[in-house]
Amino acid sequence: MVSDKEIEQAVAVLRAGGLVAFPTETVYGLGADAVNPQAVRKIFEAKGRPATHPVIVHLADAVQLANWAREIPPAAQRLAKKFWPGPLTLILRRTATVSDLVTGGQETVAVRVPSHPVAQQLLARFGGGIAAPSANRHGRVSATTADHVHREFGPAVACVLDGGEAGIGIESSIVDLSGGRAVLLRPGWITAAEIEAVLGASLAAPAGDTPRAPGTLAAHYAPQTPLTVAEGHLAFELAASLTRQGRRVAVLAFSAQRPLLPGLEWAAAPQDAAGYAHALYASLRRLDEAGCDAIIVEKPPQTPVWAAINDRLARAAAGASVPDEP
């Protein structure tokens, strides 16, 4: 695990306006001092992230919320009490001092309190907010290990705290509380039903006036290899068809039986939602590095507990196309 000396070094980098990659319980984040616009700008430059796409501010505890949000409604207090520290991001109306770089120029700010012990140590020692989107190039597969971060950025991010594999493996649930109703902007491991049980009310669907939120672009979380999601038998029929055309195919399978196809790169996903989420991005990265022409994902179950996983797969497949016949 990360030593006290490494934490102190990371704090020194943050205070000097540098970037630090660190683990959270969801994925690894690429962090900068959230009150230093020059430092936050380095995140966008490193990731190739559009300036209009906001980032999440990570806090050590809910007490710090008042520094970032000018309105903390009772619903936010209930959700924070129930789920923080944990994989829930709240969208609230920002204070005047929050940088436009953090909010994407909006009047709202995204905040959360991560539960990973390394993130907690770092935030407690730093004493302020750390702006941190996922530690990967914009739109690509999120990093769930320190090795993923090193391979993604190389020496461009010199300070990487290695806290092992991210436990959950997919990003936080995002709830907008800046308007009159609670709106689920991004599903995560905390389900809509769990959030509604705390609120005592139904979550609304995003509308045209809801804030832009991290990780909600139509195409996101994508490997460089074109990815397609298909039902079980259709997934394997597509794999067979492409193989007959001389294409190299990678498959992320939910079924246990591997078809006898030449040159097939195969990854068997866990059968439970927690295991699947934990392994998802590492599996996609491995298949992406196999040098194939296409990645085919066998569609997992469509039940509520799988909602966040299916959301990530749909975004990973958006805009991609299976190679045409030669």
Residue pairs with C-beta under 8 A, 6 or more apart in sequence:
1 117
1 118
1 163
1 164
2 118
2 121
2 161
2 162
2 163
6 161
7 118
7 121
7 122
7 125
7 161
8 125
9 159
10 20
10 22
10 122
10 159
10 161
11 122
11 125
11 126
13 19
13 20
13 158
13 159
14 20
14 31
14 32
14 33
14 39
14 126
14 130
15 33
15 126
17 32
17 33
17 36
17 38
17 39
17 42
18 32
18 39
18 42
18 158
18 159
19 30
19 31
19 32
19 39
19 42
19 43
19 46
19 157
19 158
19 159
20 30
20 31
20 32
20 122
20 130
20 157
20 159
20 160
20 161
21 28
21 29
21 30
21 31
21 135
21 143
21 146
21 149
21 153
21 157
21 159
21 160
21 161
22 28
22 29
22 31
22 118
22 119
22 122
22 130
22 132
22 160
22 161
22 163
23 29
23 116
23 118
23 119
23 146
23 161
23 162
23 163
23 164
23 166
24 58
24 87
24 114
24 115
24 116
24 119
24 132
24 166
25 86
25 87
25 114
25 115
25 116
25 119
25 166
25 167
25 168
26 87
26 114
26 166
26 168
26 169
26 170
26 171
26 172
26 188
26 189
27 134
27 135
27 142
27 143
27 144
27 166
27 169
27 170
27 171
27 281
28 134
28 135
28 142
28 143
28 144
28 145
28 146
28 148
28 149
28 166
29 56
29 58
29 119
29 130
29 132
29 133
29 134
29 135
30 43
30 46
30 47
30 132
30 133
30 134
30 135
30 136
30 149
30 153
30 157
31 43
31 58
31 122
31 130
31 131
31 132
32 39
32 40
32 42
32 43
32 130
32 131
32 132
33 39
33 40
33 126
33 128
33 129
33 130
33 131
34 40
34 57
34 98
34 99
34 102
34 128
34 129
34 130
34 131
35 97
35 99
35 128
35 129
37 99
37 101
40 55
40 99
40 101
40 102
40 131
41 101
43 49
43 55
43 131
43 132
43 133
44 50
44 51
44 101
46 153
46 156
46 157
47 133
47 136
47 137
47 138
48 137
48 138
49 133
49 138
50 138
51 101
51 104
51 105
52 104
52 105
52 212
53 104
53 138
53 212
53 214
53 217
54 102
54 103
54 104
54 106
54 108
54 109
54 110
54 211
54 212
54 213
54 214
55 102
55 110
55 131
55 132
55 133
55 214
56 89
56 110
56 111
56 112
56 131
56 132
56 133
56 172
56 214
57 68
57 98
57 102
57 109
57 110
57 111
57 112
57 129
57 130
57 131
57 132
58 111
58 112
58 113
58 114
58 119
58 123
58 129
58 130
58 131
58 132
59 65
59 68
59 111
59 112
59 113
59 123
59 129
60 113
60 120
60 123
60 124
60 126
60 127
61 84
61 85
61 113
62 77
62 80
62 81
62 84
62 113
64 128
64 129
65 72
65 76
65 80
65 92
65 111
66 72
67 95
67 97
67 129
68 92
68 94
68 95
68 98
68 109
68 111
68 129
69 76
69 92
69 93
69 94
69 95
69 109
69 111
70 93
70 94
70 95
70 96
71 92
71 93
71 178
72 92
73 92
73 177
75 177
75 182
75 199
76 90
76 92
76 177
78 198
78 199
79 88
79 90
79 175
79 177
79 195
79 198
79 199
80 90
80 113
82 198
83 190
83 198
84 112
84 113
84 115
85 113
85 114
85 115
85 120
86 113
86 114
86 115
86 190
87 112
87 114
87 115
87 168
87 171
87 172
87 173
87 188
87 189
87 190
88 112
88 172
88 173
88 175
88 188
88 190
88 195
89 110
89 111
89 112
89 172
89 173
89 174
89 175
89 186
89 213
89 214
90 110
90 111
90 112
90 174
90 175
90 177
91 108
91 109
91 110
91 174
91 175
91 176
91 177
91 178
91 185
91 211
91 213
92 108
92 109
92 111
92 177
92 178
93 107
93 108
93 109
93 178
94 103
94 106
94 107
94 108
94 109
95 109
98 109
102 109
102 131
103 109
103 110
104 212
106 211
106 212
107 178
108 176
108 178
108 211
110 174
110 213
110 214
111 129
112 172
114 120
114 123
116 163
116 166
116 167
117 163
118 161
118 163
119 163
122 130
122 161
123 130
133 214
133 215
134 142
134 143
134 171
134 215
135 142
135 143
135 148
135 149
135 152
135 153
135 157
136 142
136 143
136 148
136 149
136 152
137 152
139 217
139 219
139 220
139 221
139 222
140 152
140 221
140 222
140 223
140 224
141 221
141 222
141 223
141 281
141 284
141 285
141 288
141 316
142 170
142 171
142 221
142 281
143 149
143 152
143 281
144 165
144 166
144 169
144 278
144 281
144 282
145 164
145 165
145 166
145 282
146 160
146 161
146 162
146 163
148 281
148 282
148 285
149 157
149 160
150 160
165 278
165 282
166 278
167 278
168 189
168 274
168 277
168 278
169 277
169 278
169 279
169 280
169 281
169 282
170 188
170 189
170 277
170 280
170 281
170 308
170 309
170 312
171 186
171 188
171 214
171 215
171 312
172 186
172 188
172 189
172 190
173 184
173 186
173 187
173 188
173 189
173 190
173 191
173 195
173 308
174 184
174 185
174 186
174 188
174 213
174 214
174 215
174 216
175 182
175 183
175 184
175 185
175 195
175 203
176 182
176 183
176 184
176 185
176 206
176 210
176 211
176 213
178 211
179 209
179 210
181 201
181 204
182 195
182 199
182 201
182 203
182 204
183 203
183 204
183 205
183 206
183 207
183 210
184 192
184 195
184 203
184 204
184 205
184 206
185 206
185 210
185 211
185 213
185 216
186 213
186 214
186 215
186 216
186 308
186 311
187 307
187 308
187 311
188 308
189 277
189 308
191 304
191 305
191 307
192 203
192 304
192 307
193 304
195 203
196 202
196 203
206 216
215 221
217 315
218 315
218 318
218 319
219 315
219 318
219 319
220 312
220 315
220 316
220 318
221 281
221 312
221 315
221 316
222 315
222 316
222 317
222 318
222 319
222 320
223 284
223 285
223 287
223 288
223 295
223 316
224 288
225 250
225 287
225 288
225 292
225 293
225 294
225 295
226 293
226 294
226 295
226 320
226 321
226 322
226 323
227 284
227 294
227 295
227 296
227 297
227 313
227 316
227 317
227 320
228 238
228 294
228 295
228 296
228 297
228 317
228 320
228 322
229 296
229 297
229 299
229 313
229 314
229 317
230 238
230 296
230 297
230 298
230 299
231 298
231 299
232 254
232 255
232 298
232 299
235 251
235 253
235 296
235 297
235 298
235 299
236 251
236 259
236 298
238 296
238 322
239 249
239 251
239 259
239 261
239 264
239 296
240 259
240 261
242 249
242 293
242 294
242 322
242 323
243 249
243 261
243 262
243 263
243 264
245 325
245 326
246 326
247 292
247 293
247 294
247 323
248 263
248 265
248 290
248 291
248 292
248 293
249 261
249 263
249 264
249 265
249 292
249 293
249 294
249 295
249 296
250 264
250 265
250 266
250 267
250 287
250 288
250 290
250 292
250 294
250 295
250 296
251 264
251 265
251 266
251 267
251 287
251 295
251 296
251 297
251 298
252 267
252 269
252 283
252 284
252 287
252 295
252 296
252 297
252 298
253 266
253 267
253 268
253 269
253 298
254 269
254 271
254 276
254 298
254 299
254 300
255 298
256 268
258 264
258 266
258 268
265 287
265 290
265 292
267 283
267 286
267 287
269 275
269 276
269 279
269 280
269 283
269 298
269 300
270 276
270 278
270 279
273 300
273 301
273 305
273 306
273 309
276 300
276 306
276 309
277 308
277 309
280 309
280 312
284 295
284 316
287 295
288 295
293 323
294 322
294 323
297 313
297 316
297 317
299 310
299 313
300 306
300 309
300 310
300 313
302 310
